[in-house]
Amino acid sequence: RVVLVDEFQDTDPVQWAILSSIYAPDDQHRAGTLLVLVGDPKQAIYAFRGGDIHTYLAAARGAERRTLPVNWRSDGALLDTLNRLCAGWELGDQEIRYLPVRPSPQHEHRRLLDADGRPVPALDVRCAARGLEQTHPTKAGKSNVAADPARWACIDDVVRTIVEMLDSGWQIPCGDDEPGAVDVDGARTRPLRAGDIAVLVHANRWAAPIQRSLVRCGVPAVVTGGSSVAESPAANQWRILLDALARPSEPTRARAVALSWFGDRDATWVAASTMDGTDDQRLADLQSRLESWSALLRNQGVSALTSVLRSDVSLVASVLSLPGGERNLTDLEHLAELLHGATAGRPVGPESVRSLLDEMSTGAGDDDPEAIKRRIDTDAPAVRIMTLHAAKGLEFPVVCCPSLWNVTASHRDGRLYHDEHRGRLLDVSKDPKTIPVADAAAKAELTGQAQRLTYVGLTRAVHRLVLWWAAGSSAKSSPVAPLLFGDDGVSDVPDEHFGQLCARVDAIGAADAVSVAEVQPHGQRIPTRSTSDAPAHVQAAVADLSVAALTRPLER
């Protein structure tokens, strides 16, 4: 009997105790069982969910170890560059080190090509330092780049870089059956598309600005695997409506609906309805509509209400006319489906629906966490934006990592650490200096987490990886700093960083596969795409209209 446990690096002591008691062979029992534990400790990034890398390491010490030396994902040029940059890199423990890998035979010479058929650098390092706002510079030039200007400069540059890649005529290796495939020196390629690119960020606060800027520049982009739809603007609109349906006679709630996505009034109308001596009929008409919607929900359920909303206030057209309309409409309909399912399609009161929505938002309900994640809001090939945690296990032809310089070890909910004799402990003391051993161990745990999260970002690309470096105050302690700057360390003079990066590329002998560029300050012009990946809208021919007569009896 063979038992296979995948993603074992994310196990915990309780899981391993159960598995080992059932399946692990010993001298007397289960002699015919082979327990195979598959895991990559370099990708152990879920400590916040209870994952315990020390349990993995303890289990591995008592087992026969085998390592996969071939990478079946990435091109040879990218792997060779990462092998040089990450040589000897320790990721939180002496037993967790970067191991050099070789490409599969079919990927050894495969490359992303420019419009002239020449290989594109597998790694592009982009430096945000010179010309950016600096904090407290000295006469010697020592300082740091201010955090917000650095972040916004990187966000601008991500958009600029993606637009340039898509408009430069680059060709990506592909199969014979891919649309638009052509032969280039005996290899099949096709144009690079927006759907081939992923932007991986360490925190959700980076995602929305990048998406907005990409869309504004004509590049379709979606945020995936991120926030809950129950915390979206659409959820707030549902709350406004449900509160009014619970008490339609209350003028304040009725006026709130009038200004919401479910209303067809404007601010002038609402202002007029609050003035003394005005005709109350307009407000009464709105309250009457709310009464009928409330009765519909109570008698027929969420699905019936949603259907009537589409017709009574032209909901789809109204929402699509607003900025971010596709995103908002997707969320509205997603929430309608969730609420319909949560009520099993039965008649229900608005108060109960409001409670269900609040439970989804707080996580207090029984909802599937995956089911309430926001859906993709477009069918067009789009740049995917997601967190590093969500990207684990995935791969993308081109990966942009704009925020690895901002990944640092930081305490959040106490100080979690591993004790050799007592296992996993949480230090809840108010002053970490009172228990220096625990504080040091907790910092080491967080540093290891940050290093492994960085590793995940570096290893998602198939053909090309784009990394940003910014000379922020915390960047020197980020895991990517020693990889990019080597033993010389990061200079205290931001204007020297670009030269240091160029010297590092030359020192590891990777000049043919790595490009280094400087990032412009925030606010510089970003070009709009000259073409679009979205399918062109074709105006259908409209024939002359005529009147038809219905001659058969209507069916009940």
ABEGO torsion letter per residue (X at the ends): XBBBBBGAAABBAAAAAAAAAAABBBAABGAABBBBBBBBAAABAAAAAGBBAAAAAAAAAABBBBBBABBAABBAAAAAAAAAAABGBBBGBAABBBBBBBBBAAAAABBBBBAAGBBBBABBBBBBABGBBBBGBBAAGBBBBBAAAAAAAAAAAAAAAAAAAAAAGBBBBBBAABBGBBBBGGBBBBBBBAAABBBBBABAAAAAAAAAAAAAAGBBBBBBGBBBAAABAAAAAAAAAAAAAABAABAAAAAAAAABAABABBAAAAAAAABBGBBAAAAAAAAAAAAAAAAAAAAAEAAAAAAAAAAAAGAAAAAAABBGAAAAAAAAAAAAAAAAAAAGGBBBBAAAAAAAAAAAAAGABABBAAAABBBBABABBBBBBBBAAAABGBBBABBBBAAAAABBBBBBBEBBBBBAAAEBBBBABABAAABAAAAAAAAAAAAAAAAAAAAAAAAABAABBBBBBBABAAAAABAAAAAAAEAAEBBABAAAAAAAAAAAAAAAGAAAABBBBBBBBBGBBBBBBABBABBBBBBBBBBBBBBBBBABBBBX
